């Protein structure tokens, strides 16, 4: 068994993946899919976070970044998990994190991006699930608008629907997915 296999099984063990080919599930886009992928639920478990951190760290071995983040709320735990995992490795990765608000605050400094970023930083955008790519590309646009250099994006699961990968890659991004929907449909639960 590989770490990928362990993460795919963790979706089943934590009931973070549902498959209903008859009724399906309504997505944020309004379209229906036979799959429901709930990374917020998955990331509530420390063992699952450890797997995400390790897989992401391994996948980013040849990528140089200063910081990572994405659109609120889903990307917060993912970015923090990857950053914490990288900090505990040798050599230590001191990746700072940030979050992109869905809209700028109307008080205080009125920031759209919160966290430790500086113009010119090499940033990785993270997201939980790739479907159409809309939320990921919104975060990329905000990060680039703040002067960050964004060449890579990482998602936990690529649903392989709505042409998401093509849309993301059309923006000049290298997309890394830890799993695809195929990995989740093949995985078996270890729950008894």
TORKOL-4160 file (C-alpha; in steps of 0.2 Angstrom, whole numbers, padded with zeros to 4 digits, m for minus):
192
<pt num="1" X="0000" Y="0000" Z="0000"/>
<pt num="2" X="0006" Y="0017" Z="m0004"/>
<pt num="3" X="0002" Y="0034" Z="0005"/>
<pt num="4" X="m0009" Y="0038" Z="m0010"/>
<pt num="5" X="m0019" Y="0022" Z="m0006"/>
<pt num="6" X="m0020" Y="0027" Z="0012"/>
<pt num="7" X="m0027" Y="0044" Z="0009"/>
<pt num="8" X="m0040" Y="0037" Z="m0003"/>
<pt num="9" X="m0045" Y="0025" Z="0010"/>
<pt num="10" X="m0046" Y="0039" Z="0023"/>
<pt num="11" X="m0059" Y="0047" Z="0012"/>
<pt num="12" X="m0070" Y="0032" Z="0015"/>
<pt num="13" X="m0065" Y="0029" Z="0033"/>
<pt num="14" X="m0070" Y="0047" Z="0038"/>
<pt num="15" X="m0086" Y="0046" Z="0027"/>
<pt num="16" X="m0079" Y="0061" Z="0017"/>
<pt num="17" X="m0083" Y="0053" Z="0000"/>
<pt num="18" X="m0100" Y="0048" Z="m0006"/>
<pt num="19" X="m0105" Y="0040" Z="m0022"/>
<pt num="20" X="m0123" Y="0040" Z="m0028"/>
<pt num="21" X="m0125" Y="0037" Z="m0047"/>
<pt num="22" X="m0144" Y="0037" Z="m0046"/>
<pt num="23" X="m0148" Y="0054" Z="m0037"/>
<pt num="24" X="m0131" Y="0062" Z="m0037"/>
<pt num="25" X="m0126" Y="0078" Z="m0028"/>
<pt num="26" X="m0129" Y="0096" Z="m0032"/>
<pt num="27" X="m0112" Y="0105" Z="m0034"/>
<pt num="28" X="m0108" Y="0124" Z="m0031"/>
<pt num="29" X="m0110" Y="0126" Z="m0049"/>
<pt num="30" X="m0128" Y="0120" Z="m0049"/>
<pt num="31" X="m0123" Y="0105" Z="m0059"/>
<pt num="32" X="m0126" Y="0087" Z="m0053"/>
<pt num="33" X="m0112" Y="0074" Z="m0050"/>
<pt num="34" X="m0113" Y="0056" Z="m0044"/>
<pt num="35" X="m0099" Y="0060" Z="m0032"/>
<pt num="36" X="m0098" Y="0071" Z="m0016"/>
<pt num="37" X="m0080" Y="0074" Z="m0010"/>
<pt num="38" X="m0079" Y="0083" Z="0007"/>
<pt num="39" X="m0061" Y="0088" Z="0011"/>
<pt num="40" X="m0067" Y="0099" Z="0026"/>
<pt num="41" X="m0072" Y="0083" Z="0035"/>
<pt num="42" X="m0057" Y="0073" Z="0029"/>
<pt num="43" X="m0045" Y="0087" Z="0036"/>
<pt num="44" X="m0054" Y="0086" Z="0053"/>
<pt num="45" X="m0044" Y="0070" Z="0056"/>
<pt num="46" X="m0026" Y="0072" Z="0061"/>
<pt num="47" X="m0021" Y="0055" Z="0052"/>
<pt num="48" X="m0029" Y="0062" Z="0036"/>
<pt num="49" X="m0020" Y="0078" Z="0038"/>
<pt num="50" X="m0003" Y="0069" Z="0040"/>
<pt num="51" X="m0006" Y="0060" Z="0024"/>
<pt num="52" X="m0010" Y="0076" Z="0015"/>
<pt num="53" X="0005" Y="0084" Z="0022"/>
<pt num="54" X="0017" Y="0070" Z="0017"/>
<pt num="55" X="0010" Y="0068" Z="m0001"/>
<pt num="56" X="0010" Y="0086" Z="m0004"/>
<pt num="57" X="0028" Y="0088" Z="0003"/>
<pt num="58" X="0033" Y="0074" Z="m0008"/>
<pt num="59" X="0024" Y="0081" Z="m0024"/>
<pt num="60" X="0032" Y="0098" Z="m0021"/>
<pt num="61" X="0050" Y="0091" Z="m0020"/>
<pt num="62" X="0056" Y="0101" Z="m0035"/>
<pt num="63" X="0046" Y="0116" Z="m0033"/>
<pt num="64" X="0053" Y="0132" Z="m0025"/>
<pt num="65" X="0040" Y="0142" Z="m0015"/>
<pt num="66" X="0040" Y="0155" Z="m0001"/>
<pt num="67" X="0022" Y="0154" Z="0004"/>
<pt num="68" X="0006" Y="0144" Z="0000"/>
<pt num="69" X="m0013" Y="0148" Z="0002"/>
<pt num="70" X="m0029" Y="0149" Z="m0006"/>
<pt num="71" X="m0047" Y="0154" Z="m0005"/>
<pt num="72" X="m0056" Y="0154" Z="0012"/>
<pt num="73" X="m0062" Y="0143" Z="0021"/>
<pt num="74" X="m0056" Y="0126" Z="0013"/>
<pt num="75" X="m0038" Y="0131" Z="0009"/>
<pt num="76" X="m0034" Y="0136" Z="0027"/>
<pt num="77" X="m0032" Y="0119" Z="0034"/>
<pt num="78" X="m0023" Y="0112" Z="0019"/>
<pt num="79" X="m0010" Y="0126" Z="0018"/>
<pt num="80" X="m0007" Y="0125" Z="0037"/>
<pt num="81" X="m0005" Y="0106" Z="0036"/>
<pt num="82" X="0007" Y="0107" Z="0021"/>
<pt num="83" X="0017" Y="0121" Z="0029"/>
<pt num="84" X="0018" Y="0112" Z="0046"/>
<pt num="85" X="0024" Y="0096" Z="0038"/>
<pt num="86" X="0037" Y="0105" Z="0028"/>
<pt num="87" X="0043" Y="0114" Z="0044"/>
<pt num="88" X="0046" Y="0097" Z="0052"/>
<pt num="89" X="0056" Y="0089" Z="0038"/>
<pt num="90" X="0075" Y="0089" Z="0034"/>
<pt num="91" X="0079" Y="0101" Z="0026"/>
<pt num="92" X="0067" Y="0112" Z="0034"/>
<pt num="93" X="0054" Y="0121" Z="0023"/>
<pt num="94" X="0049" Y="0138" Z="0030"/>
<pt num="95" X="0034" Y="0140" Z="0020"/>
<pt num="96" X="0023" Y="0154" Z="0026"/>
<pt num="97" X="0004" Y="0153" Z="0023"/>
<pt num="98" X="m0010" Y="0165" Z="0018"/>
<pt num="99" X="m0028" Y="0165" Z="0014"/>
<pt num="100" X="m0038" Y="0174" Z="0001"/>
<pt num="101" X="m0054" Y="0181" Z="0006"/>
<pt num="102" X="m0069" Y="0179" Z="m0005"/>
<pt num="103" X="m0071" Y="0198" Z="m0004"/>
<pt num="104" X="m0060" Y="0212" Z="0004"/>
<pt num="105" X="m0064" Y="0217" Z="0021"/>
<pt num="106" X="m0074" Y="0234" Z="0022"/>
<pt num="107" X="m0065" Y="0239" Z="0038"/>
<pt num="108" X="m0047" Y="0239" Z="0045"/>
<pt num="109" X="m0034" Y="0238" Z="0031"/>
<pt num="110" X="m0047" Y="0231" Z="0019"/>
<pt num="111" X="m0036" Y="0217" Z="0014"/>
<pt num="112" X="m0041" Y="0203" Z="0001"/>
<pt num="113" X="m0026" Y="0192" Z="0006"/>
<pt num="114" X="m0022" Y="0189" Z="0025"/>
<pt num="115" X="m0006" Y="0181" Z="0031"/>
<pt num="116" X="0013" Y="0182" Z="0028"/>
<pt num="117" X="0015" Y="0187" Z="0010"/>
<pt num="118" X="0026" Y="0200" Z="0001"/>
<pt num="119" X="0026" Y="0206" Z="m0017"/>
<pt num="120" X="0037" Y="0195" Z="m0027"/>
<pt num="121" X="0035" Y="0179" Z="m0016"/>
<pt num="122" X="0034" Y="0163" Z="m0026"/>
<pt num="123" X="0017" Y="0156" Z="m0020"/>
<pt num="124" X="0008" Y="0140" Z="m0022"/>
<pt num="125" X="m0011" Y="0140" Z="m0023"/>
<pt num="126" X="m0020" Y="0126" Z="m0014"/>
<pt num="127" X="m0038" Y="0120" Z="m0015"/>
<pt num="128" X="m0047" Y="0105" Z="m0009"/>
<pt num="129" X="m0057" Y="0099" Z="m0024"/>
<pt num="130" X="m0055" Y="0103" Z="m0042"/>
<pt num="131" X="m0071" Y="0103" Z="m0052"/>
<pt num="132" X="m0072" Y="0118" Z="m0064"/>
<pt num="133" X="m0057" Y="0127" Z="m0057"/>
<pt num="134" X="m0067" Y="0143" Z="m0053"/>
<pt num="135" X="m0062" Y="0145" Z="m0034"/>
<pt num="136" X="m0044" Y="0140" Z="m0038"/>
<pt num="137" X="m0043" Y="0152" Z="m0052"/>
<pt num="138" X="m0051" Y="0166" Z="m0041"/>
<pt num="139" X="m0037" Y="0163" Z="m0028"/>
<pt num="140" X="m0023" Y="0163" Z="m0042"/>
<pt num="141" X="m0030" Y="0180" Z="m0049"/>
<pt num="142" X="m0030" Y="0188" Z="m0031"/>
<pt num="143" X="m0013" Y="0182" Z="m0027"/>
<pt num="144" X="m0006" Y="0188" Z="m0044"/>
<pt num="145" X="m0015" Y="0204" Z="m0041"/>
<pt num="146" X="m0005" Y="0206" Z="m0025"/>
<pt num="147" X="0011" Y="0204" Z="m0034"/>
<pt num="148" X="0014" Y="0185" Z="m0030"/>
<pt num="149" X="0022" Y="0174" Z="m0043"/>
<pt num="150" X="0011" Y="0159" Z="m0045"/>
<pt num="151" X="0016" Y="0145" Z="m0056"/>
<pt num="152" X="0009" Y="0130" Z="m0047"/>
<pt num="153" X="m0007" Y="0124" Z="m0039"/>
<pt num="154" X="m0011" Y="0109" Z="m0029"/>
<pt num="155" X="m0028" Y="0101" Z="m0025"/>
<pt num="156" X="m0031" Y="0086" Z="m0014"/>
<pt num="157" X="m0044" Y="0078" Z="m0027"/>
<pt num="158" X="m0046" Y="0081" Z="m0046"/>
<pt num="159" X="m0064" Y="0076" Z="m0049"/>
<pt num="160" X="m0060" Y="0076" Z="m0068"/>
<pt num="161" X="m0076" Y="0085" Z="m0072"/>
<pt num="162" X="m0081" Y="0101" Z="m0080"/>
<pt num="163" X="m0064" Y="0103" Z="m0089"/>
<pt num="164" X="m0056" Y="0110" Z="m0073"/>
<pt num="165" X="m0038" Y="0104" Z="m0076"/>
<pt num="166" X="m0038" Y="0112" Z="m0094"/>
<pt num="167" X="m0044" Y="0128" Z="m0087"/>
<pt num="168" X="m0031" Y="0129" Z="m0074"/>
<pt num="169" X="m0017" Y="0124" Z="m0085"/>
<pt num="170" X="m0023" Y="0137" Z="m0098"/>
<pt num="171" X="m0018" Y="0150" Z="m0085"/>
<pt num="172" X="0000" Y="0144" Z="m0086"/>
<pt num="173" X="m0001" Y="0134" Z="m0070"/>
<pt num="174" X="0007" Y="0117" Z="m0066"/>
<pt num="175" X="m0007" Y="0107" Z="m0057"/>
<pt num="176" X="m0003" Y="0094" Z="m0044"/>
<pt num="177" X="m0017" Y="0083" Z="m0038"/>
<pt num="178" X="m0014" Y="0071" Z="m0024"/>
<pt num="179" X="m0028" Y="0060" Z="m0029"/>
<pt num="180" X="m0041" Y="0059" Z="m0043"/>
<pt num="181" X="m0059" Y="0054" Z="m0042"/>
<pt num="182" X="m0053" Y="0037" Z="m0049"/>
<pt num="183" X="m0043" Y="0034" Z="m0034"/>
<pt num="184" X="m0058" Y="0037" Z="m0023"/>
<pt num="185" X="m0069" Y="0025" Z="m0032"/>
<pt num="186" X="m0056" Y="0011" Z="m0032"/>
<pt num="187" X="m0052" Y="0013" Z="m0014"/>
<pt num="188" X="m0059" Y="0001" Z="m0001"/>
<pt num="189" X="m0064" Y="0006" Z="0017"/>
<pt num="190" X="m0055" Y="m0002" Z="0031"/>
<pt num="191" X="m0069" Y="0001" Z="0043"/>
<pt num="192" X="m0078" Y="m0014" Z="0049"/>
